[in-house]
Amino acid sequence: MFNELILKKINAKDYELYEDLIYENDNHYYIIKKGFITDGASIPSLFKIFFDNYQGNYTKAAILHDALYRSNI
């Protein structure tokens, strides 16, 4: 379960977390700190006409993925 997501646009493709993003389930608890920079979901160019990097139910999961990937977990 995630808390509320608050993003601030910083350039044409990147956003910054305006508040900590917290993910919690039965076995895991992650905090992605305020100030984390993300480019949203990686969507192939062909599909960008149908999907936006920062819209939809997948945005929080995409940010968690970015944070875990960068931390080498």
VENFENMO-V456003 format. One record per run of one state. SS is the DSSP state (alpha for helix, beta for strand, coil for the rest). FROM is the first residue (numbers start at 0). TO is the last residue. Records with the same first field share a line. If there is no record, write none. Layout:
SS->FROM-TO ; FROM-TO
This chain:
coil->0-0 ; 2-5 ; 9-13 ; 17-19 ; 24-27 ; 32-35 ; 38-43 ; 47-57 ; 70-72
beta->1-1 ; 6-8 ; 14-16 ; 20-23 ; 28-31 ; 36-37
alpha->44-46 ; 58-69
